[in-house]
Structures are given as structure tokens and as C-alpha cells.
Amino acid sequence: MSLNDVSKWHKRMSVVYAFGVWSMIASYAFFKYTGRYDDAPVLKGKPEDQQEEEDENTVVYKTPHSKTVIIYKKDFVPYTTRIYNFIKSFSGEPGTGDK
């Protein structure tokens, strides 16, 4: 690789880097101008007032910033358990299918 090629490569990467930086600055300015970085709007109802039905197949993870609800199927078996049982079936030990 000659010195001229290194110089061209350096200039091209500088342009790519500058484009990335300026697009980040422009995105921040756009979101700040449109108000998308402002505080979240106030909800019309208190979350404590809204009752959810408790189900044994429902798991709720609450954090200060988010709430995640996972609903499992009735006879759900995780993939890790399925793979473990499949590999276990190749061993000589009696398993759930050998009884």
C-alpha cells in the first residue's frame, strides 16, 4: 500500500466520521426542537387505580421506568428445559419418556 493510498483512505474515513457526527448533532437538534426530549406527558389516571387481574400464567416485572408483562401459555415448557430433556434422552438413564 503506497503513501498516496493511505492518504486517500484517511480522507475517506474522515468524511464518513464527519457525516456520522453531524447526523447525530442534527438528530439531537431536531428532537430537541420538536419537543420529543421533554418530560413525559402526565397520565389521566393513576396507575394504582387500575387493577389488573392476577393470573398464575402472568408475570409482571416493574421498574421505576418500565413495566413488563409476560404471559405464558397454559402448558408452557421453556426451550432450555426442552433441550435438556432431549439431550438427557440420549443417556442411559431412565427419563420421562422411558417409564
WOVENRA-V695541 format. One record per residue. N is the residue number from 1. RES is the residue in one letter. OMEGA is omega as a letter, one per 30 degrees, with the letter a starting at -180 (999 if undefined). D_CENTER is the distance of its C-alpha to the mean C-alpha in Angstrom with 2 decimals. Layout:
N:RES:OMEGA:D_CENTER
N:RES:OMEGA:D_CENTER
This chain:
1:M:a:42.16
2:S:a:44.54
3:L:l:44.28
4:N:l:44.08
5:D:l:41.02
6:V:l:39.25
7:S:l:40.11
8:K:a:38.73
9:W:l:35.46
10:H:l:35.17
11:K:l:35.88
12:R:l:33.34
13:M:l:30.52
14:S:l:31.68
15:V:l:31.39
16:V:l:27.83
17:Y:a:26.87
18:A:l:28.79
19:F:l:27.15
20:G:a:23.64
21:V:a:24.81
22:W:l:26.65
23:S:l:23.87
24:M:l:21.62
25:I:l:24.62
26:A:l:25.31
27:S:l:21.79
28:Y:a:22.05
29:A:l:25.56
30:F:a:24.71
31:F:l:22.01
32:K:a:24.41
33:Y:a:27.27
34:T:l:25.66
35:G:a:24.56
36:R:l:20.81
37:Y:l:20.53
38:D:l:22.90
39:D:a:22.31
40:A:l:20.67
41:P:a:23.37
42:V:l:25.13
43:L:a:24.56
44:K:l:27.80
45:G:l:27.56
46:K:l:26.78
47:P:l:23.82
48:E:a:26.26
49:D:a:28.61
50:Q:a:26.28
51:Q:l:26.70
52:E:l:24.45
53:E:l:26.10
54:E:a:25.41
55:D:a:24.81
56:E:l:24.73
57:N:a:22.00
58:T:l:19.67
59:V:a:17.60
60:V:l:16.53
61:Y:a:14.50
62:K:l:15.67
63:T:l:15.04
64:P:a:17.01
65:H:a:14.28
66:S:l:12.42
67:K:a:13.41
68:T:l:11.63
69:V:l:14.12
70:I:l:14.11
71:I:l:17.25
72:Y:l:18.70
73:K:a:21.51
74:K:a:24.99
75:D:a:25.66
76:F:l:22.19
77:V:a:22.32
78:P:a:19.24
79:Y:l:19.09
80:T:l:19.90
81:T:l:23.00
82:R:a:23.99
83:I:l:23.90
84:Y:l:25.78
85:N:l:28.38
86:F:l:28.81
87:I:l:29.53
88:K:a:31.66
89:S:l:33.75
90:F:l:35.07
91:S:a:36.59
92:G:a:40.04
93:E:l:38.98
94:P:a:39.25
95:G:a:35.97
96:T:a:35.13
97:G:a:36.45
98:D:a:39.67
99:K:999:41.19
